[in-house]
Amino acid sequence: NSMTVNYRDGIYQCIDSSYVLQFSNEKVLAFYKYTDDWYLQNNLKDANIRRKEEMLNYLKAYIQKFNVTLIDNNYSTK
């Protein structure tokens, strides 16, 4: 499953084909299954859902890789 990451107003979002995870200050703020909950009314952040942990791990690794790339001045568009 591929995922997309974006950042706005201090909140990271990780989105896949069914879920969106919102993360800030080392905490999961929200986790929604937007395919069933278009208006994001049912926050599943406290539910024990394996996909949430997978997305959180992916997002943390993405943030770490991005930060290391900036520190090392090793950014490339190739």
C-alpha positions in Angstrom: 0.0 0.0 0.0 1.5 3.3 -1.0 1.2 6.3 1.3 1.4 10.1 0.9 2.8 12.5 3.5 2.0 16.2 3.9 2.7 18.8 6.5 0.7 21.9 7.3 0.3 24.1 10.4 2.5 21.8 12.5 0.6 18.6 11.7 1.9 15.8 9.6 -0.7 13.7 7.7 -0.1 10.3 6.3 -2.7 9.1 3.9 -3.2 5.8 2.2 -6.1 4.3 0.2 -8.4 4.0 3.2 -7.0 5.9 6.2 -5.6 9.2 7.3 -3.3 9.6 10.3 -2.6 13.0 11.8 0.5 13.4 13.9 2.2 16.3 15.9 4.5 16.6 18.8 5.2 12.9 19.0 1.5 12.1 19.4 -1.2 10.7 17.1 -3.9 13.4 17.0 -6.3 11.5 14.9 -6.8 8.4 12.8 -9.8 8.1 10.5 -11.0 5.6 7.9 -12.1 8.2 5.5 -13.6 5.7 3.0 -16.3 5.0 5.6 -16.2 8.4 7.4 -16.1 11.2 4.8 -16.6 13.9 7.4 -14.0 12.6 9.8 -16.4 12.3 12.7 -15.2 9.0 14.2 -11.6 9.4 15.5 -10.0 5.9 15.8 -6.8 7.1 17.4 -7.4 5.0 20.5 -8.5 1.9 18.7 -6.1 -1.0 18.4 -5.8 -1.1 14.6 -2.7 -2.6 13.1 -2.8 -0.2 10.1 -2.5 2.8 12.4 0.8 1.4 13.8 2.1 0.7 10.3 1.3 4.2 9.1 2.8 5.7 12.2 6.1 3.8 11.8 6.2 4.8 8.1 5.6 8.5 9.0 8.2 8.5 11.7 10.8 7.0 9.3 9.8 9.5 6.6 10.3 12.4 9.0 13.7 11.0 10.2 14.9 10.5 6.7 13.8 14.0 5.7 15.6 15.6 8.7 18.8 13.6 8.1 18.8 14.7 4.4 18.5 18.3 5.4 21.2 18.1 8.1 23.6 16.4 5.6 22.6 18.8 2.8 22.1 15.8 0.6 18.8 16.6 -1.1 18.4 15.6 -4.7 15.5 15.6 -7.1 17.0 12.7 -9.1 
